Amino acid sequence: MNMSIRNIKYSVFFVLTLLFSWSVNATPIEMNCVEVNIDSIITEEATKKVDLEIIDLKINSAVDEKMNNYIIEQRKYVLFFIAFITLLLIVLGIIVPMINSKRQVVAFEKAFSKMLEQINQMKYGEDSDKLNGISELLSKAFDEKDPDKQIDLYTQVLNNDPVNIFALCGRGSALLSKNDFDSAIKDLDRAIEQNPHLEFLYICRGIIFDMSKKYDKAVADFDKAIELNPNSVDAYVQRGLLYKDIKEYGKAIADFGKAIELNPNSSNAYLGRGYVYQDIEEYEKAIADFDKSIKLNPNSEFAYLGRGDVFEDIKEHKKAMADYDKAIELNQNFAEAYNSRGYAYDDNYDKALADYNKAIELKPDYAIAYNNRGWVYNEKGDYDMAIADFNKAIEMDSEYANPYNHRGFAYYKKEEYDKAIADLDKAIELNPEYSEAYYNRGLYFKKKKELNNALDSFSKGLLFARQQNNTDLANKIENKIEEIEDYLKLTGSAIQTKD
């Protein structure tokens, strides 16, 4: 699979399992763990494959001595904090409970309502009108799917209670889904100001910093979460994903290894490490980790997608297609799986276009799918349609190198050479090891009879193609270099191109 489908960044899907056990009158205080499994899609930089990272959160029962003493002194607030940890995850718009039966759904809804009622009673006392109003708004926000309506509902809560932790976190999540990173961070800042000892808040804010490419701040938040809870599987997984994004693969593998040490049944830790091994082309290890992730969580569409991408990398197309089909079977709204399968169809352009169309329908701001569909139009010779798709991809992500390269090629074929060279130069500026862009720029210089510049571009492209084990492209470049060298040996006149 080529680099054009390797630039997804954090499309998130959460699956929640709650284990909640508490007795207010227990002495000494006992807190069973609340375990949360979070599945999220992560995409890489332009030079990497679609990576749909999945997070496994585990709230450990250990409470530090200072907090435990505080709880003992004020028992009613213990219930608040435990319920808060549970409800914080529930109210986030990116969280969905995993419930296997109608009976469990009913039980879950009753538990949620009771906890919300207890918390609000502690906070608002006898002010029943305010209590009921807050509860109703939070419940509506939790059920709402439209981020704009969620933001409005949470804002109404905050108008009545400016430091309501659930509303701050819920609105932050909704803002995040709209890529409004600055506003989301402000809400998490306020939440942390009110609850500086909760690791989850630092993890959530760290994710936002990571998504907005503020990597130093993201690392600081994940470090703080680990300081607060050294056994936090999620903090290690999230930090590992960040290290993967910035290509510090050794640190990433160490963090995923620590997460697995803390929880050997964490399917998400294996998944994240599998993506790292995929990036560094240790494919056997990658497949082994994806296999383990699937064994632990057979319903993870992300693990099937990841393994399918590896199979596509090593040219095992039938296995890749089987995994893509399985991912789509598990989640028919999985845009990334349609995108990957579309690429795997290779020269079956009609099927590829159908999958890219579906991916864009499901995810209208999907720059990679627009780029890939444009590539198909290029292959079909429909350069105007191709350019329109590349324009959309660039509009959505101006730092995405691939559409510049592909649009440059389309302009080259349309003999709009000034536009072509500008795009190819931009692609190389964004990705200095972009072998295909060097090849296309070599074609441009060859066409313009600038043979020395053509040789320079082809030579650089050949170097990177070999480093990237792209044998097909390397062979094409070698043929072009031989053409120029043979010509220069015979004559100094203008070369006849074969393009």
Secondary structure, DSSP 8 states (H G I E B T S, - for coil): --GGG-----EE-EEE-------TT-SS-----EEEEE-EE----TTS------EEEEE-S---HHHHHHHHH-HHHHHHHHHHHHHHHHHSTTEEE---SHHHHHHHHHHHHHHHHHHHHHHHTT-HHHHHHHHHHHHHHHH---HHHHHHHHHHHHHH-TT-HHHHHHHHHHHHHTT-HHHHHHHHHHHHHH-TT-HHHHHHHHHHHHHTT-HHHHHHHHHHHHHH-TT-HHHHHHHHHHHHHTT-HHHHHHHHHHHHHH-TT-HHHHHHHHHHHHHTT-HHHHHHHHHHHHHH-TT-HHHHHHHHHHHHHTT-HHHHHHHHHHHHHH-TT-HHHHHHHHHHTTT-HHHHHHHHHHHHHH-TT-HHHHHHHHHHHHHHT-HHHHHHHHHHHHHH-TT-HHHHHHHHHHHHHTT-HHHHHHHHHHHHHH-TT-HHHHHHHHHHHHHTT-HHHHHHHHHHHHHHHHHTT-HHHHHHHHHHHHHHHHHHHH-SS------
